Amino acid sequence: MGGKMNTFYRNALCGELNANDVGKIVELSGWVDNRRNLGGVLFIDLRDRSGKVQLVVNEKQPAAFELAEKVRNEFVLSIKGEVVLRSDQNINKNIPTGDIEVEIQELTILDTAETPPIYIEDNDQTNEAVRLKYRYLDLRKPKFQKMLMTRHKTASIARNFLSDRGFCEIETPILAKPTPEGARDFLVPSRVQKGKFFGLPQSPQLFKQILMISGMDRYYQIAKCFRDEDLRQDRQPEFTQIDIEMSFVDKDDIIAINEEMIAKIMKEIKDVDVKTPMIRMTYQEAMDQYGSDKPDTRFELKLTDLSDIVKDSEFNVFSGAVKKNGSVRAINAKGAQDKLSKKGIKGLESYVKIYKAKGLAWIDVSDGEMKSPILKFISESEKQAIFKRMNAEPGDLIFIVADTHEIACNALGQLRLELSRKLEYKLEGMYNFLWVTDFPLLEYDLESGSYSAKHHPFTAPLEEDMQYLETNPLKVRADAFDMVVNGVELGGGSIRIHNQKIQERVFAALGFTMEAAWDQFGFLLEALKYGTPPHGGLAFGLDRLVMLLTDNDNIRDVMAFPKTQNHGCLMMDAPGNAELDQLIDLGISVDEI
């Protein structure tokens, strides 16, 4: 890297020097990682984002030595020196530059530094709130700099891949119209049109569909999105998507190109070969077998349906659930008998109740027999049928949930994940990619008594299910598909509705009057009148993708400037109060709370 401005200069990066550079005069700049004064010799570890290198200066260079004695950790230095080999006894095999050092000839202190409030090292255990307050120091740590570079490389690979295949990067607006699900929108008041609000987009969905109508038949964008919801470990109020849309395609076309892109990213960043085509399973298969629409298939422990066996059982918990059109499902934790105590099993009973299950039945299999508090209510023939279907062997523990089909599947699906943690299944180094397809088009909310879209209201129904849209909407499946890896939804997509009449029918199924549909989405319905190509697309969560690529389970660690649980930025102390003049200008009054 050439160039020179005042006393700051650099023609090499610290972490890129090696034995091939011995004899070269180099100019380096960076931060002091460590300093050791051994009397007549002084060692400094200089760090930049590429890594660190050891500098050495002795009293034979009096001006540089005198200045180096003043140096402390996190001072910013610029030096000029010669690359030399270290002596055999001083080689450091723990860093890439460990076989060389740089003998300082000239040294400049570009800036001093106070003692940092956090340690600038990867194993720093400082409280996260403190680290987020001093995020600029946190980001000096090698692991975070590596993460940011991985994030950059991921976005670059995606951009180049899509550009090479004819996609055009197009920016869509951040200031848009609030959606009907406005409780999740961040609102921005309009100064010019007082009393009206923009909504920050939860997705560029409608804009990219409009682009397909416009004839821009291959679009992509690294898009910033916003969602005002309670945060979890893998969610933030602002997040980034690799957003894609294509015209004149079907589901297979979209799946194929996205498989190719993800395989390329995994190979270039993780050196992992992703097998394509990826496995596909329907939503119904995923729920029935794994109790989740984002199944972790790195371990078996599948759900088994026992409803037909116990539908006439004298044990009313089981038979009653079946008679109410519910389900009795079970999983067999092979060999778990010696790993889970009675207290541990009690804990699992409490765990499934978090997911609305009324209870958890269990059966301990020992020497070909079964032991359980529920067995006295179950006939011998039912016991043997359960034994056979569950492939029960001595040492196994069988867990059973009887409830509505949805609760039974979901509770057991969560239980299988909890068991994988408690039983310490070996899952490292595996990346099980798959597609989940044919989602329900709609969901029904008992509390509100209304339908909502499983994905979004612009997803096309499967053609063979269109006949049920008015008469039995819950039977309608969507032409939708999610890419899942290791129990995490990496991206979701669908074929979109490209016919105005079908879009109106879907709005009606969601409870919109035609007047309300046109008031809210009239621009889309109007656009659909003028020749719309079949189209569809997909969006990957860039943050979740980087979590996967960096083996990270906290989304805050893969974002440069994340928010806290209550949507705050501790570094900037945001959100903050607006000045009274600003509020008056916007026509807003704020009540004191």
Summary of the structure (lengths in Angstrom):
residues: 593
radius of gyration: 30.1
end to end distance: 55.3
largest distance: 94.4
contacts: 1811
relative contact order: 0.10
helix: 34%
strand: 26%
